Amino acid sequence: MNQYRILIQAPDRSGLVYKAAKIFYENNLNIISNNEFVDNEQNQFFMRTVVAGDIDAKRLNEMLAAEMPEETSITIKLTRKKNIVLMATKEAHVLGDILIRYAEGQLDANIVGILSNYNTLRPLCSHFEIPYYHISADNITREEHEAKVLSTLAMFDSIDYIVLAKYMRILTPEFTKQYPNKMINIHHSFLPAFIGANPYKQAHQRGVKIIGATAHFVNENLDEGPIIEQDVIHVDHAYEWQDMQQAGRDVEKVVLARALKLALEDRIFVNGNKTVIF
């Protein structure tokens, strides 16, 4: 029996959970799990429901929309493996962690391709039999390079998410707007602190006692997209910035893996520049 994930975001009203559950019952759907949240400041209601049964998605959407307030967003998704593309530069730790999880069946996704502006990681990726596309940025403008990347991405039938696994190039707004809330980046800092280059050096200079990593959606503002997942570890005065960097790499791997799992399971609602996560 098929399972579906039904995501509802609506202006908050009394009885929304009851109305949705009644419609699921009328359509002979069995509720496997259900989560709700109300953002009182913005008067927004969020619900993620997993149901099992046979669905006429169009009819179900119409029935839900008829009972929900205006400006309600309803998404009905068949539970399936999503297609993702990985983008990387030279650092292997994050990319390698994702590939190992994929090889061990821990990643509920199809990695359809790996893109890089260097060939450095090709030997690593060759062990996993995933197409590797080297798109050099040498001797061309940023716009020309991004056009080549977009052309390569267009080769795939469908892409659910693009994962920036330490892709160390700043993407222009013209690029990012092609994939709204579909690009997940790992930033080697506990945002919003230490944005930009050399965050561990910045952290060391400030004498911080914790360092961390942040996974977020990419938007037109550098390192300011909606945050999905974060974590920290403790450091002390004996750490040089290089030691912080090495310790931080372990955090980066875990944080990105968690964020990707949340995305693949349709657990993320984007609400402005914030997220609601079930």
C-alpha positions as CSV (number, residue, x, y, z in Angstrom):
1,M,0.0,0.0,0.0
2,N,1.4,3.4,-1.0
3,Q,2.3,6.0,1.6
4,Y,1.9,9.7,1.1
5,R,3.2,12.8,2.9
6,I,0.6,15.6,3.1
7,L,2.0,19.0,4.0
8,I,-0.4,21.8,4.9
9,Q,0.4,25.4,5.8
10,A,-2.5,27.7,6.5
11,P,-3.6,30.8,8.4
12,D,-4.5,29.3,11.8
13,R,-8.1,28.6,12.6
14,S,-9.8,26.3,15.1
15,G,-10.7,22.9,13.8
16,L,-8.1,22.5,11.1
17,V,-6.8,19.2,12.4
18,Y,-10.3,17.8,12.7
19,K,-11.3,18.9,9.2
20,A,-8.2,17.4,7.6
21,A,-8.5,14.1,9.6
22,K,-12.2,13.8,8.6
23,I,-11.3,14.1,4.9
24,F,-8.6,11.5,5.3
25,Y,-11.1,9.2,6.9
26,E,-13.7,9.9,4.1
27,N,-11.0,8.9,1.6
28,N,-10.2,5.6,3.4
29,L,-6.7,6.8,4.3
30,N,-5.0,5.4,7.4
31,I,-3.0,8.1,9.3
32,I,0.5,6.7,10.0
33,S,1.8,9.8,11.8
34,N,0.8,13.4,12.3
35,N,2.6,16.5,13.5
36,E,1.2,20.0,13.9
37,F,2.6,23.4,15.0
38,V,1.1,26.9,15.3
39,D,3.3,30.0,14.9
40,N,1.3,32.4,17.1
41,E,3.3,35.4,16.0
42,Q,2.4,35.0,12.4
43,N,-0.8,33.1,13.0
44,Q,0.4,30.2,10.8
45,F,-0.6,26.6,11.1
46,F,1.7,23.8,9.9
47,M,0.8,20.1,9.6
48,R,2.7,17.1,8.2
49,T,0.7,13.9,7.9
50,V,1.8,10.5,6.6
51,V,-1.1,8.5,5.3
52,A,-1.4,5.0,3.7
53,G,-3.9,4.1,1.0
54,D,-5.0,4.8,-2.6
55,I,-5.1,8.5,-3.4
56,D,-6.6,10.6,-6.1
57,A,-4.2,13.5,-5.4
58,K,-6.2,16.1,-7.3
59,R,-9.5,15.2,-5.7
60,L,-7.9,15.1,-2.2
61,N,-6.3,18.4,-2.8
62,E,-9.6,19.9,-3.8
63,M,-11.4,18.5,-0.8
64,L,-8.8,19.8,1.6
65,A,-8.7,23.3,-0.1
66,A,-12.4,23.6,0.2
67,E,-12.2,23.2,4.0
68,M,-9.1,25.2,4.6
69,P,-8.8,29.0,4.9
70,E,-7.8,31.1,1.8
71,E,-4.0,31.3,1.2
72,T,-3.5,27.7,2.3
73,S,-0.7,25.7,0.8
74,I,-1.3,22.0,0.3
75,T,1.4,19.5,-1.0
76,I,0.7,15.8,-1.5
77,K,3.9,13.8,-2.1
78,L,4.2,10.1,-2.8
79,T,6.8,8.6,-0.5
80,R,9.7,7.8,-2.8
81,K,13.5,8.2,-3.2
82,K,14.4,11.7,-4.2
83,N,16.9,12.6,-6.9
84,I,19.8,14.7,-5.7
85,V,22.9,16.2,-7.2
86,L,26.1,16.8,-5.2
87,M,28.3,19.8,-5.8
88,A,31.8,20.0,-4.4
89,T,35.2,21.6,-4.9
90,K,38.3,20.1,-3.3
91,E,37.4,19.1,0.3
92,A,36.5,15.4,0.6
93,H,35.2,15.0,4.1
94,V,31.6,16.1,3.6
95,L,31.2,14.6,0.1
96,G,32.9,11.3,1.3
97,D,30.5,11.0,4.2
98,I,27.4,11.4,2.0
99,L,28.8,8.9,-0.5
100,I,29.5,6.3,2.2
101,R,26.0,6.7,3.7
102,Y,24.6,6.3,0.2
103,A,26.7,3.1,-0.5
104,E,25.5,1.7,2.8
105,G,21.8,2.3,2.0
106,Q,21.4,5.0,4.7
107,L,20.4,7.7,2.3
108,D,16.9,7.5,0.9
109,A,17.8,9.1,-2.4
110,N,19.3,8.6,-5.8
111,I,22.5,10.5,-6.3
112,V,22.2,11.2,-10.0
113,G,25.4,13.2,-10.5
114,I,28.4,15.0,-8.9
115,L,29.5,18.4,-10.2
116,S,32.8,20.0,-9.3
117,N,34.9,22.9,-10.5
118,Y,38.0,20.7,-10.0
119,N,38.9,17.2,-10.9
120,T,40.4,16.6,-7.4
121,L,37.6,14.5,-6.1
122,R,37.1,12.3,-9.2
123,P,39.2,9.4,-7.9
124,L,37.1,9.3,-4.7
125,C,33.8,9.4,-6.6
126,S,34.9,6.8,-9.1
127,H,34.5,4.1,-6.4
128,F,30.8,4.8,-6.2
129,E,30.0,4.6,-9.9
130,I,28.2,8.0,-10.0
131,P,28.6,10.3,-13.0
132,Y,31.2,13.0,-12.2
133,Y,31.1,16.3,-14.1
134,H,34.2,18.5,-14.1
135,I,33.2,22.1,-15.0
136,S,36.3,24.2,-14.8
137,A,36.0,27.9,-13.8
138,D,39.4,28.7,-15.2
139,N,39.7,31.6,-17.7
140,I,35.9,32.3,-17.9
141,T,33.6,34.7,-16.1
142,R,31.4,33.6,-13.2
143,E,28.4,34.0,-15.4
144,E,29.9,31.8,-18.1
145,H,30.8,29.1,-15.5
146,E,27.3,29.2,-14.0
147,A,25.7,28.9,-17.4
148,K,27.7,25.7,-17.9
149,V,26.7,24.4,-14.5
150,L,23.0,25.1,-15.2
151,S,23.3,23.4,-18.6
152,T,24.7,20.3,-17.0
153,L,22.0,20.3,-14.3
154,A,19.4,20.6,-17.1
155,M,20.5,17.2,-18.4
156,F,18.8,15.4,-15.5
157,D,15.1,14.6,-15.8
158,S,14.4,15.8,-12.3
159,I,16.3,17.2,-9.4
160,D,14.7,17.3,-6.0
161,Y,17.7,18.8,-4.1
162,I,21.1,20.1,-4.9
163,V,23.6,19.6,-2.0
164,L,26.5,21.9,-1.8
165,A,29.0,19.5,-0.1
166,K,31.7,22.2,0.5
167,Y,31.2,23.8,-2.9
168,M,33.5,26.8,-2.4
169,R,32.1,29.2,-4.9
170,I,29.7,32.0,-4.3
171,L,26.6,31.5,-6.4
172,T,24.9,34.5,-8.0
173,P,21.3,35.4,-7.3
174,E,20.6,34.6,-11.0
175,F,21.7,31.0,-10.3
176,T,20.1,30.5,-6.9
177,K,16.7,31.7,-8.0
178,Q,16.5,28.7,-10.4
179,Y,16.3,26.3,-7.4
180,P,14.4,28.1,-4.6
181,N,14.5,26.0,-1.3
182,K,16.1,23.2,-3.2
183,M,19.8,24.0,-2.6
184,I,21.2,22.9,0.8
185,N,24.6,24.3,1.9
186,I,26.8,23.4,4.8
187,H,28.5,26.3,6.4
188,H,31.5,25.8,8.7
189,S,30.2,28.2,11.4
190,F,27.3,28.5,13.8
191,L,25.4,31.1,11.7
192,P,24.8,34.0,11.9
193,A,28.3,34.3,13.4
194,F,31.5,34.4,11.3
195,I,30.0,34.6,7.8
196,G,32.2,34.3,4.8
197,A,35.8,33.1,4.5
198,N,38.1,31.7,7.2
199,P,35.4,31.4,10.0
200,Y,37.7,29.2,12.2
201,K,40.3,31.9,12.0
202,Q,37.7,34.5,12.9
203,A,36.5,32.3,15.8
204,H,40.0,31.8,17.1
205,Q,40.7,35.5,17.1
206,R,37.6,36.1,19.1
207,G,38.5,33.4,21.6
208,V,35.3,31.5,21.3
209,K,34.5,28.5,23.4
210,I,32.2,26.7,21.0
211,I,32.4,26.2,17.3
212,G,29.7,24.7,15.1
213,A,28.2,24.1,11.7
214,T,25.0,25.2,10.0
215,A,23.1,23.6,7.2
216,H,20.7,26.0,5.4
217,F,18.9,26.6,2.2
218,V,20.7,28.8,-0.2
219,N,19.1,32.1,-1.3
220,E,20.3,35.3,-2.9
221,N,22.0,36.5,0.3
222,L,25.3,34.9,1.2
223,D,24.9,32.4,4.1
224,E,21.6,33.9,5.1
225,G,19.1,31.3,3.8
226,P,16.6,29.6,6.1
227,I,18.5,27.4,8.7
228,I,17.7,23.7,8.7
229,E,20.1,22.2,11.2
230,Q,22.9,23.3,13.5
231,D,25.3,21.8,16.1
232,V,28.3,22.8,18.2
233,I,31.3,21.4,20.0
234,H,33.4,22.8,22.8
235,V,36.9,24.1,22.3
236,D,39.4,25.9,24.6
237,H,42.3,28.2,24.6
238,A,44.7,25.4,23.6
239,Y,43.1,25.1,20.1
240,E,44.8,26.8,17.2
241,W,42.5,27.8,14.4
242,Q,43.7,24.8,12.4
243,D,42.7,22.5,15.3
244,M,39.3,24.1,15.3
245,Q,39.0,23.6,11.6
246,Q,39.8,19.9,12.0
247,A,37.3,19.4,14.8
248,G,34.7,21.4,12.9
249,R,34.8,19.1,9.9
250,D,33.3,16.3,12.0
251,V,30.4,18.6,13.0
252,E,29.9,19.6,9.4
253,K,29.5,16.0,8.2
254,V,26.9,15.2,10.9
255,V,24.9,18.5,10.5
256,L,24.7,18.1,6.7
257,A,23.6,14.5,7.0
258,R,20.9,15.4,9.4
259,A,19.6,18.3,7.2
260,L,19.6,16.1,4.1
261,K,17.6,13.4,5.9
262,L,15.0,16.0,7.0
263,A,14.7,17.3,3.4
264,L,14.4,13.8,2.0
265,E,11.6,13.0,4.4
266,D,9.7,16.2,3.6
267,R,10.0,17.4,7.2
268,I,10.8,21.0,6.4
269,F,8.4,23.9,6.0
270,V,10.0,27.2,4.9
271,N,8.2,30.2,6.4
272,G,9.8,33.4,5.2
273,N,13.5,33.1,6.3
274,K,12.7,30.6,9.0
275,T,11.9,26.9,9.0
276,V,9.4,24.7,10.8
277,I,10.8,21.2,11.1
278,F,9.0,18.0,12.2
